Every structure is written in structure tokens, then in C-alpha cells.
Amino acid sequence: MPADFPFDLLTGPKILSGFGSWEEEVYQDFLAFQQGALSEDDLKQKYVSTVWRSWPWTCPA
């Protein structure tokens, strides 16, 4: 992660999920991806197909 942010970034999945945007598991997966423990293909397979299919508007397949 770039070190030039003017503030500390939150990286605790439990804290981040407490803001109500996503479940803790999503943040755990994002952090695992950042750290190289989860591949881009695995991340896409888990989220891109399910998110786009559940979105309220029509998206290209």
C-alpha cells in the first residue's frame, strides 16, 4: 500500500464492517488480495460475477 497517505488507513475487517457497507468477510478478502494471499482470479470469481448479477440495473454479460 502506498505510504504517502496523509492519514492511517483502517485495515481491521471487523472495524470496517462496522460502518455498514460490507460484511467482514469482504474486507478480509480485500486485505488477503492486497497481501498476495488471494489471487485476482479468485477475487473476481467470488465477487465480480455475484455482484454484477445482483446489481439493480442491467449490466453487460
N, CA, C and O atoms as a Maestro MAE file, in Angstrom:
{
 s_m_m2io_version
 :::
 2.0.0
}

f_m_ct {
 s_m_title
 :::
 protein
 m_atom[244] {
  # First column is atom index #
  i_m_mmod_type
  r_m_x_coord
  r_m_y_coord
  r_m_z_coord
  i_m_residue_number
  s_m_chain_name
  s_m_pdb_residue_name
  s_m_pdb_atom_name
  i_m_atomic_number
  :::
  1 25 0.850 -1.168 0.000 1 A "MET " " N  " 7
  2 3 0.000 0.000 0.000 1 A "MET " " CA " 6
  3 2 0.896 1.232 0.000 1 A "MET " " C  " 6
  4 15 1.904 1.255 0.706 1 A "MET " " O  " 8
  5 25 0.555 2.242 -0.767 2 A "PRO " " N  " 7
  6 3 1.390 3.445 -0.806 2 A "PRO " " CA " 6
  7 2 1.524 4.072 0.575 2 A "PRO " " C  " 6
  8 15 0.569 4.092 1.352 2 A "PRO " " O  " 8
  9 25 2.705 4.580 0.872 3 A "ALA " " N  " 7
  10 3 2.958 5.170 2.182 3 A "ALA " " CA " 6
  11 2 2.708 6.671 2.197 3 A "ALA " " C  " 6
  12 15 2.998 7.322 3.201 3 A "ALA " " O  " 8
  13 25 2.187 7.236 1.129 4 A "ASP " " N  " 7
  14 3 2.033 8.681 1.064 4 A "ASP " " CA " 6
  15 2 0.635 9.186 1.416 4 A "ASP " " C  " 6
  16 15 0.287 10.312 1.059 4 A "ASP " " O  " 8
  17 25 -0.164 8.390 2.101 5 A "PHE " " N  " 7
  18 3 -1.470 8.859 2.537 5 A "PHE " " CA " 6
  19 2 -1.282 9.801 3.729 5 A "PHE " " C  " 6
  20 15 -0.416 9.567 4.572 5 A "PHE " " O  " 8
  21 25 -2.081 10.853 3.803 6 A "PRO " " N  " 7
  22 3 -1.934 11.804 4.909 6 A "PRO " " CA " 6
  23 2 -2.574 11.320 6.213 6 A "PRO " " C  " 6
  24 15 -2.615 12.064 7.193 6 A "PRO " " O  " 8
  25 25 -3.074 10.083 6.232 7 A "PHE " " N  " 7
  26 3 -3.742 9.548 7.407 7 A "PHE " " CA " 6
  27 2 -3.545 8.038 7.425 7 A "PHE " " C  " 6
  28 15 -3.200 7.437 6.408 7 A "PHE " " O  " 8
  29 25 -3.766 7.432 8.580 8 A "ASP " " N  " 7
  30 3 -3.695 5.977 8.687 8 A "ASP " " CA " 6
  31 2 -4.942 5.358 8.082 8 A "ASP " " C  " 6
  32 15 -6.057 5.824 8.318 8 A "ASP " " O  " 8
  33 25 -4.747 4.311 7.304 9 A "LEU " " N  " 7
  34 3 -5.877 3.617 6.709 9 A "LEU " " CA " 6
  35 2 -6.378 2.537 7.655 9 A "LEU " " C  " 6
  36 15 -5.588 1.867 8.320 9 A "LEU " " O  " 8
  37 25 -7.682 2.373 7.710 10 A "LEU " " N  " 7
  38 3 -8.242 1.292 8.513 10 A "LEU " " CA " 6
  39 2 -8.027 -0.028 7.788 10 A "LEU " " C  " 6
  40 15 -8.333 -0.151 6.603 10 A "LEU " " O  " 8
  41 25 -7.509 -0.992 8.489 11 A "THR " " N  " 7
  42 3 -7.285 -2.292 7.865 11 A "THR " " CA " 6
  43 2 -7.916 -3.432 8.661 11 A "THR " " C  " 6
  44 15 -7.746 -4.597 8.300 11 A "THR " " O  " 8
  45 25 -8.625 -3.129 9.710 12 A "GLY " " N  " 7
  46 3 -9.274 -4.162 10.507 12 A "GLY " " CA " 6
  47 2 -10.636 -4.511 9.924 12 A "GLY " " C  " 6
  48 15 -11.543 -3.678 9.941 12 A "GLY " " O  " 8
  49 25 -10.796 -5.730 9.407 13 A "PRO " " N  " 7
  50 3 -12.073 -6.108 8.800 13 A "PRO " " CA " 6
  51 2 -13.280 -5.919 9.714 13 A "PRO " " C  " 6
  52 15 -14.348 -5.513 9.255 13 A "PRO " " O  " 8
  53 25 -13.117 -6.208 10.989 14 A "LYS " " N  " 7
  54 3 -14.245 -6.056 11.920 14 A "LYS " " CA " 6
  55 2 -14.633 -4.587 12.067 14 A "LYS " " C  " 6
  56 15 -15.817 -4.248 12.077 14 A "LYS " " O  " 8
  57 25 -13.627 -3.716 12.181 15 A "ILE " " N  " 7
  58 3 -13.894 -2.274 12.297 15 A "ILE " " CA " 6
  59 2 -14.541 -1.758 11.018 15 A "ILE " " C  " 6
  60 15 -15.541 -1.042 11.065 15 A "ILE " " O  " 8
  61 25 -13.969 -2.124 9.880 16 A "LEU " " N  " 7
  62 3 -14.500 -1.656 8.598 16 A "LEU " " CA " 6
  63 2 -15.933 -2.124 8.378 16 A "LEU " " C  " 6
  64 15 -16.765 -1.357 7.892 16 A "LEU " " O  " 8
  65 25 -16.232 -3.369 8.727 17 A "SER " " N  " 7
  66 3 -17.594 -3.876 8.529 17 A "SER " " CA " 6
  67 2 -18.587 -3.180 9.456 17 A "SER " " C  " 6
  68 15 -19.786 -3.159 9.181 17 A "SER " " O  " 8
  69 25 -18.089 -2.613 10.550 18 A "GLY " " N  " 7
  70 3 -18.953 -1.902 11.481 18 A "GLY " " CA " 6
  71 2 -19.559 -0.631 10.906 18 A "GLY " " C  " 6
  72 15 -20.523 -0.098 11.454 18 A "GLY " " O  " 8
  73 25 -19.002 -0.148 9.812 19 A "PHE " " N  " 7
  74 3 -19.558 1.046 9.170 19 A "PHE " " CA " 6
  75 2 -20.781 0.716 8.320 19 A "PHE " " C  " 6
  76 15 -21.464 1.622 7.841 19 A "PHE " " O  " 8
  77 25 -21.063 -0.569 8.128 20 A "GLY " " N  " 7
  78 3 -22.287 -0.981 7.469 20 A "GLY " " CA " 6
  79 2 -22.246 -1.117 5.966 20 A "GLY " " C  " 6
  80 15 -23.282 -1.386 5.357 20 A "GLY " " O  " 8
  81 25 -21.095 -0.944 5.339 21 A "SER " " N  " 7
  82 3 -21.047 -1.058 3.882 21 A "SER " " CA " 6
  83 2 -21.020 -2.511 3.431 21 A "SER " " C  " 6
  84 15 -21.873 -2.932 2.650 21 A "SER " " O  " 8
  85 25 -20.054 -3.278 3.911 22 A "TRP " " N  " 7
  86 3 -19.907 -4.676 3.515 22 A "TRP " " CA " 6
  87 2 -19.708 -5.546 4.740 22 A "TRP " " C  " 6
  88 15 -19.408 -5.056 5.829 22 A "TRP " " O  " 8
  89 25 -19.879 -6.842 4.544 23 A "GLU " " N  " 7
  90 3 -19.649 -7.816 5.608 23 A "GLU " " CA " 6
  91 2 -18.150 -7.930 5.890 23 A "GLU " " C  " 6
  92 15 -17.327 -7.573 5.047 23 A "GLU " " O  " 8
  93 25 -17.805 -8.419 7.055 24 A "GLU " " N  " 7
  94 3 -16.409 -8.580 7.457 24 A "GLU " " CA " 6
  95 2 -15.636 -9.462 6.468 24 A "GLU " " C  " 6
  96 15 -14.467 -9.196 6.186 24 A "GLU " " O  " 8
  97 25 -16.274 -10.499 5.946 25 A "GLU " " N  " 7
  98 3 -15.618 -11.412 5.005 25 A "GLU " " CA " 6
  99 2 -15.107 -10.690 3.760 25 A "GLU " " C  " 6
  100 15 -14.044 -11.027 3.239 25 A "GLU " " O  " 8
  101 25 -15.856 -9.703 3.283 26 A "VAL " " N  " 7
  102 3 -15.438 -8.952 2.095 26 A "VAL " " CA " 6
  103 2 -14.132 -8.220 2.381 26 A "VAL " " C  " 6
  104 15 -13.206 -8.261 1.571 26 A "VAL " " O  " 8
  105 25 -14.052 -7.555 3.522 27 A "TYR " " N  " 7
  106 3 -12.826 -6.846 3.891 27 A "TYR " " CA " 6
  107 2 -11.665 -7.816 4.111 27 A "TYR " " C  " 6
  108 15 -10.523 -7.511 3.765 27 A "TYR " " O  " 8
  109 25 -11.955 -8.978 4.684 28 A "GLN " " N  " 7
  110 3 -10.905 -9.985 4.861 28 A "GLN " " CA " 6
  111 2 -10.350 -10.395 3.502 28 A "GLN " " C  " 6
  112 15 -9.138 -10.542 3.342 28 A "GLN " " O  " 8
  113 25 -11.223 -10.578 2.535 29 A "ASP " " N  " 7
  114 3 -10.781 -10.961 1.195 29 A "ASP " " CA " 6
  115 2 -9.999 -9.837 0.510 29 A "ASP " " C  " 6
  116 15 -8.995 -10.102 -0.152 29 A "ASP " " O  " 8
  117 25 -10.441 -8.599 0.661 30 A "PHE " " N  " 7
  118 3 -9.703 -7.466 0.083 30 A "PHE " " CA " 6
  119 2 -8.291 -7.384 0.671 30 A "PHE " " C  " 6
  120 15 -7.320 -7.177 -0.057 30 A "PHE " " O  " 8
  121 25 -8.188 -7.546 1.986 31 A "LEU " " N  " 7
  122 3 -6.883 -7.486 2.622 31 A "LEU " " CA " 6
  123 2 -6.009 -8.664 2.197 31 A "LEU " " C  " 6
  124 15 -4.806 -8.501 1.992 31 A "LEU " " O  " 8
  125 25 -6.601 -9.841 2.065 32 A "ALA " " N  " 7
  126 3 -5.848 -11.009 1.601 32 A "ALA " " CA " 6
  127 2 -5.342 -10.772 0.180 32 A "ALA " " C  " 6
  128 15 -4.226 -11.165 -0.158 32 A "ALA " " O  " 8
  129 25 -6.155 -10.137 -0.642 33 A "PHE " " N  " 7
  130 3 -5.742 -9.805 -2.011 33 A "PHE " " CA " 6
  131 2 -4.577 -8.816 -1.987 33 A "PHE " " C  " 6
  132 15 -3.600 -8.991 -2.715 33 A "PHE " " O  " 8
  133 25 -4.676 -7.783 -1.158 34 A "GLN " " N  " 7
  134 3 -3.604 -6.789 -1.036 34 A "GLN " " CA " 6
  135 2 -2.288 -7.436 -0.624 34 A "GLN " " C  " 6
  136 15 -1.218 -7.034 -1.081 34 A "GLN " " O  " 8
  137 25 -2.375 -8.440 0.242 35 A "GLN " " N  " 7
  138 3 -1.182 -9.089 0.779 35 A "GLN " " CA " 6
  139 2 -0.679 -10.213 -0.119 35 A "GLN " " C  " 6
  140 15 0.356 -10.816 0.164 35 A "GLN " " O  " 8
  141 25 -1.406 -10.500 -1.203 36 A "GLY " " N  " 7
  142 3 -0.988 -11.541 -2.124 36 A "GLY " " CA " 6
  143 2 -1.422 -12.940 -1.734 36 A "GLY " " C  " 6
  144 15 -0.993 -13.917 -2.347 36 A "GLY " " O  " 8
  145 25 -2.267 -13.046 -0.723 37 A "ALA " " N  " 7
  146 3 -2.737 -14.355 -0.271 37 A "ALA " " CA " 6
  147 2 -3.979 -14.819 -1.034 37 A "ALA " " C  " 6
  148 15 -4.389 -15.973 -0.906 37 A "ALA " " O  " 8
  149 25 -4.573 -13.934 -1.821 38 A "LEU " " N  " 7
  150 3 -5.748 -14.256 -2.634 38 A "LEU " " CA " 6
  151 2 -5.476 -13.704 -4.026 38 A "LEU " " C  " 6
  152 15 -5.131 -12.533 -4.183 38 A "LEU " " O  " 8
  153 25 -5.633 -14.554 -5.030 39 A "SER " " N  " 7
  154 3 -5.322 -14.121 -6.399 39 A "SER " " CA " 6
  155 2 -6.431 -13.233 -6.960 39 A "SER " " C  " 6
  156 15 -7.563 -13.240 -6.478 39 A "SER " " O  " 8
  157 25 -6.075 -12.476 -7.979 40 A "GLU " " N  " 7
  158 3 -7.064 -11.632 -8.650 40 A "GLU " " CA " 6
  159 2 -8.170 -12.481 -9.258 40 A "GLU " " C  " 6
  160 15 -9.342 -12.110 -9.204 40 A "GLU " " O  " 8
  161 25 -7.801 -13.613 -9.835 41 A "ASP " " N  " 7
  162 3 -8.813 -14.505 -10.414 41 A "ASP " " CA " 6
  163 2 -9.784 -15.018 -9.356 41 A "ASP " " C  " 6
  164 15 -10.991 -15.072 -9.592 41 A "ASP " " O  " 8
  165 25 -9.257 -15.395 -8.184 42 A "ASP " " N  " 7
  166 3 -10.132 -15.865 -7.106 42 A "ASP " " CA " 6
  167 2 -11.050 -14.757 -6.615 42 A "ASP " " C  " 6
  168 15 -12.229 -14.993 -6.354 42 A "ASP " " O  " 8
  169 25 -10.514 -13.557 -6.492 43 A "LEU " " N  " 7
  170 3 -11.320 -12.419 -6.053 43 A "LEU " " CA " 6
  171 2 -12.431 -12.130 -7.063 43 A "LEU " " C  " 6
  172 15 -13.586 -11.925 -6.689 43 A "LEU " " O  " 8
  173 25 -12.067 -12.116 -8.340 44 A "LYS " " N  " 7
  174 3 -13.069 -11.876 -9.385 44 A "LYS " " CA " 6
  175 2 -14.128 -12.968 -9.404 44 A "LYS " " C  " 6
  176 15 -15.320 -12.684 -9.521 44 A "LYS " " O  " 8
  177 25 -13.692 -14.211 -9.289 45 A "GLN " " N  " 7
  178 3 -14.645 -15.324 -9.323 45 A "GLN " " CA " 6
  179 2 -15.632 -15.228 -8.158 45 A "GLN " " C  " 6
  180 15 -16.815 -15.529 -8.314 45 A "GLN " " O  " 8
  181 25 -15.147 -14.815 -7.014 46 A "LYS " " N  " 7
  182 3 -16.010 -14.753 -5.836 46 A "LYS " " CA " 6
  183 2 -16.959 -13.557 -5.861 46 A "LYS " " C  " 6
  184 15 -18.112 -13.670 -5.444 46 A "LYS " " O  " 8
  185 25 -16.475 -12.404 -6.351 47 A "TYR " " N  " 7
  186 3 -17.274 -11.185 -6.225 47 A "TYR " " CA " 6
  187 2 -17.810 -10.602 -7.521 47 A "TYR " " C  " 6
  188 15 -18.966 -10.182 -7.554 47 A "TYR " " O  " 8
  189 25 -17.044 -10.556 -8.566 48 A "VAL " " N  " 7
  190 3 -17.490 -9.860 -9.770 48 A "VAL " " CA " 6
  191 2 -18.748 -10.485 -10.339 48 A "VAL " " C  " 6
  192 15 -19.700 -9.770 -10.653 48 A "VAL " " O  " 8
  193 25 -18.775 -11.783 -10.479 49 A "SER " " N  " 7
  194 3 -19.953 -12.414 -11.077 49 A "SER " " CA " 6
  195 2 -21.182 -12.271 -10.188 49 A "SER " " C  " 6
  196 15 -22.280 -12.044 -10.698 49 A "SER " " O  " 8
  197 25 -21.026 -12.398 -8.867 50 A "THR " " N  " 7
  198 3 -22.187 -12.299 -7.985 50 A "THR " " CA " 6
  199 2 -22.655 -10.863 -7.828 50 A "THR " " C  " 6
  200 15 -23.859 -10.612 -7.760 50 A "THR " " O  " 8
  201 25 -21.727 -9.914 -7.769 51 A "VAL " " N  " 7
  202 3 -22.115 -8.510 -7.613 51 A "VAL " " CA " 6
  203 2 -22.840 -8.011 -8.856 51 A "VAL " " C  " 6
  204 15 -23.898 -7.390 -8.759 51 A "VAL " " O  " 8
  205 25 -22.267 -8.286 -10.020 52 A "TRP " " N  " 7
  206 3 -22.895 -7.796 -11.249 52 A "TRP " " CA " 6
  207 2 -24.255 -8.430 -11.481 52 A "TRP " " C  " 6
  208 15 -25.162 -7.766 -11.983 52 A "TRP " " O  " 8
  209 25 -24.415 -9.674 -11.134 53 A "ARG " " N  " 7
  210 3 -25.725 -10.328 -11.343 53 A "ARG " " CA " 6
  211 2 -26.783 -9.812 -10.388 53 A "ARG " " C  " 6
  212 15 -27.973 -9.858 -10.700 53 A "ARG " " O  " 8
  213 25 -26.367 -9.320 -9.228 54 A "SER " " N  " 7
  214 3 -27.352 -8.860 -8.251 54 A "SER " " CA " 6
  215 2 -27.581 -7.356 -8.303 54 A "SER " " C  " 6
  216 15 -28.422 -6.833 -7.572 54 A "SER " " O  " 8
  217 25 -26.845 -6.659 -9.157 55 A "TRP " " N  " 7
  218 3 -26.976 -5.203 -9.243 55 A "TRP " " CA " 6
  219 2 -28.375 -4.842 -9.744 55 A "TRP " " C  " 6
  220 15 -28.952 -5.602 -10.522 55 A "TRP " " O  " 8
  221 25 -28.931 -3.721 -9.329 56 A "PRO " " N  " 7
  222 3 -30.306 -3.387 -9.691 56 A "PRO " " CA " 6
  223 2 -30.516 -2.961 -11.135 56 A "PRO " " C  " 6
  224 15 -31.660 -2.798 -11.559 56 A "PRO " " O  " 8
  225 25 -29.441 -2.774 -11.908 57 A "TRP " " N  " 7
  226 3 -29.621 -2.417 -13.312 57 A "TRP " " CA " 6
  227 2 -29.020 -3.505 -14.185 57 A "TRP " " C  " 6
  228 15 -28.288 -4.367 -13.698 57 A "TRP " " O  " 8
  229 25 -29.326 -3.465 -15.458 58 A "THR " " N  " 7
  230 3 -28.829 -4.455 -16.392 58 A "THR " " CA " 6
  231 2 -27.383 -4.143 -16.757 58 A "THR " " C  " 6
  232 15 -27.064 -3.018 -17.143 58 A "THR " " O  " 8
  233 25 -26.516 -5.131 -16.635 59 A "CYS " " N  " 7
  234 3 -25.106 -4.967 -16.956 59 A "CYS " " CA " 6
  235 2 -24.752 -5.925 -18.078 59 A "CYS " " C  " 6
  236 15 -25.350 -6.994 -18.198 59 A "CYS " " O  " 8
  237 25 -23.784 -5.550 -18.899 60 A "PRO " " N  " 7
  238 3 -23.369 -6.463 -19.954 60 A "PRO " " CA " 6
  239 2 -22.789 -7.748 -19.372 60 A "PRO " " C  " 6
  240 15 -22.099 -7.724 -18.353 60 A "PRO " " O  " 8
  241 25 -23.070 -8.837 -20.011 61 A "ALA " " N  " 7
  242 3 -22.602 -10.147 -19.517 61 A "ALA " " CA " 6
  243 2 -21.125 -10.330 -19.791 61 A "ALA " " C  " 6
  244 15 -20.557 -11.367 -19.448 61 A "ALA " " O  " 8
  :::
 }
 m_bond[243] {
  # First column is bond index #
  i_m_from
  i_m_to
  i_m_order
  :::
  1 1 2 1
  2 2 3 1
  3 3 4 2
  4 3 5 1
  5 5 6 1
  6 6 7 1
  7 7 8 2
  8 7 9 1
  9 9 10 1
  10 10 11 1
  11 11 12 2
  12 11 13 1
  13 13 14 1
  14 14 15 1
  15 15 16 2
  16 15 17 1
  17 17 18 1
  18 18 19 1
  19 19 20 2
  20 19 21 1
  21 21 22 1
  22 22 23 1
  23 23 24 2
  24 23 25 1
  25 25 26 1
  26 26 27 1
  27 27 28 2
  28 27 29 1
  29 29 30 1
  30 30 31 1
  31 31 32 2
  32 31 33 1
  33 33 34 1
  34 34 35 1
  35 35 36 2
  36 35 37 1
  37 37 38 1
  38 38 39 1
  39 39 40 2
  40 39 41 1
  41 41 42 1
  42 42 43 1
  43 43 44 2
  44 43 45 1
  45 45 46 1
  46 46 47 1
  47 47 48 2
  48 47 49 1
  49 49 50 1
  50 50 51 1
  51 51 52 2
  52 51 53 1
  53 53 54 1
  54 54 55 1
  55 55 56 2
  56 55 57 1
  57 57 58 1
  58 58 59 1
  59 59 60 2
  60 59 61 1
  61 61 62 1
  62 62 63 1
  63 63 64 2
  64 63 65 1
  65 65 66 1
  66 66 67 1
  67 67 68 2
  68 67 69 1
  69 69 70 1
  70 70 71 1
  71 71 72 2
  72 71 73 1
  73 73 74 1
  74 74 75 1
  75 75 76 2
  76 75 77 1
  77 77 78 1
  78 78 79 1
  79 79 80 2
  80 79 81 1
  81 81 82 1
  82 82 83 1
  83 83 84 2
  84 83 85 1
  85 85 86 1
  86 86 87 1
  87 87 88 2
  88 87 89 1
  89 89 90 1
  90 90 91 1
  91 91 92 2
  92 91 93 1
  93 93 94 1
  94 94 95 1
  95 95 96 2
  96 95 97 1
  97 97 98 1
  98 98 99 1
  99 99 100 2
  100 99 101 1
  101 101 102 1
  102 102 103 1
  103 103 104 2
  104 103 105 1
  105 105 106 1
  106 106 107 1
  107 107 108 2
  108 107 109 1
  109 109 110 1
  110 110 111 1
  111 111 112 2
  112 111 113 1
  113 113 114 1
  114 114 115 1
  115 115 116 2
  116 115 117 1
  117 117 118 1
  118 118 119 1
  119 119 120 2
  120 119 121 1
  121 121 122 1
  122 122 123 1
  123 123 124 2
  124 123 125 1
  125 125 126 1
  126 126 127 1
  127 127 128 2
  128 127 129 1
  129 129 130 1
  130 130 131 1
  131 131 132 2
  132 131 133 1
  133 133 134 1
  134 134 135 1
  135 135 136 2
  136 135 137 1
  137 137 138 1
  138 138 139 1
  139 139 140 2
  140 139 141 1
  141 141 142 1
  142 142 143 1
  143 143 144 2
  144 143 145 1
  145 145 146 1
  146 146 147 1
  147 147 148 2
  148 147 149 1
  149 149 150 1
  150 150 151 1
  151 151 152 2
  152 151 153 1
  153 153 154 1
  154 154 155 1
  155 155 156 2
  156 155 157 1
  157 157 158 1
  158 158 159 1
  159 159 160 2
  160 159 161 1
  161 161 162 1
  162 162 163 1
  163 163 164 2
  164 163 165 1
  165 165 166 1
  166 166 167 1
  167 167 168 2
  168 167 169 1
  169 169 170 1
  170 170 171 1
  171 171 172 2
  172 171 173 1
  173 173 174 1
  174 174 175 1
  175 175 176 2
  176 175 177 1
  177 177 178 1
  178 178 179 1
  179 179 180 2
  180 179 181 1
  181 181 182 1
  182 182 183 1
  183 183 184 2
  184 183 185 1
  185 185 186 1
  186 186 187 1
  187 187 188 2
  188 187 189 1
  189 189 190 1
  190 190 191 1
  191 191 192 2
  192 191 193 1
  193 193 194 1
  194 194 195 1
  195 195 196 2
  196 195 197 1
  197 197 198 1
  198 198 199 1
  199 199 200 2
  200 199 201 1
  201 201 202 1
  202 202 203 1
  203 203 204 2
  204 203 205 1
  205 205 206 1
  206 206 207 1
  207 207 208 2
  208 207 209 1
  209 209 210 1
  210 210 211 1
  211 211 212 2
  212 211 213 1
  213 213 214 1
  214 214 215 1
  215 215 216 2
  216 215 217 1
  217 217 218 1
  218 218 219 1
  219 219 220 2
  220 219 221 1
  221 221 222 1
  222 222 223 1
  223 223 224 2
  224 223 225 1
  225 225 226 1
  226 226 227 1
  227 227 228 2
  228 227 229 1
  229 229 230 1
  230 230 231 1
  231 231 232 2
  232 231 233 1
  233 233 234 1
  234 234 235 1
  235 235 236 2
  236 235 237 1
  237 237 238 1
  238 238 239 1
  239 239 240 2
  240 239 241 1
  241 241 242 1
  242 242 243 1
  243 243 244 2
  :::
 }
}
